[in-house]
């Protein structure tokens, strides 16, 4: 999928904030179910970021 420079910047910025939030949540939560859900979301977000950057 091709993105314009502005679209790519917007997507990367949004995903970066989302990823940072998930990392903070993983560190502060002790509930195993919540942490595992965050890790799954994190993996998906990181995968999306790699696709956008390529």
Phi, psi and omega per residue, in radians:
X1 nan 2.317 -3.133
X2 -1.712 2.406 3.110
X3 -2.150 2.595 2.996
X4 -1.273 2.924 3.137
X5 -1.052 -0.703 -3.139
X6 -1.179 -0.721 3.118
X7 -1.118 -0.771 -3.139
X8 -1.074 -0.753 3.121
X9 -1.098 -0.783 -3.129
X10 -1.094 -0.771 3.139
X11 -1.147 -0.784 3.137
X12 -1.099 -0.723 3.136
X13 -1.113 -0.784 -3.137
X14 -1.129 -0.803 -3.138
X15 -1.152 -0.652 3.128
X16 -1.055 -0.805 3.105
X17 -1.097 -0.719 3.128
X18 -1.106 -0.793 3.134
X19 -1.099 -0.776 3.128
X20 -1.085 -0.699 3.094
X21 -1.104 -0.753 3.115
X22 -1.106 -0.719 3.120
X23 -1.093 -0.708 3.080
X24 -1.109 -0.756 -3.137
X25 -1.089 -0.727 3.136
X26 -1.072 -0.704 -3.121
X27 -1.224 -0.597 -3.034
X28 -1.646 -0.332 -3.105
X29 -1.572 2.500 3.113
X30 -1.890 -0.185 -3.138
X31 -1.227 2.026 -3.082
X32 -1.009 -0.690 -3.115
X33 -1.146 -0.782 3.138
X34 -1.131 -0.738 -3.140
X35 -1.120 -0.763 3.125
X36 -1.110 -0.680 3.096
X37 -1.110 -0.742 3.116
X38 -1.116 -0.680 3.127
X39 -1.122 -0.655 3.098
X40 -1.165 -0.761 3.099
X41 -1.115 -0.690 3.118
X42 -1.075 -0.788 3.131
X43 -1.072 -0.721 3.114
X44 -1.138 -0.739 -3.135
X45 -1.153 -0.718 3.117
X46 -1.152 -0.654 3.080
X47 -1.111 -0.753 3.113
X48 -1.095 -0.705 3.134
X49 -1.089 -0.747 3.125
X50 -1.092 -0.707 3.133
X51 -1.128 -0.685 3.139
X52 -1.182 -0.699 -3.102
X53 -1.269 -0.384 -3.103
X54 -1.504 nan nan
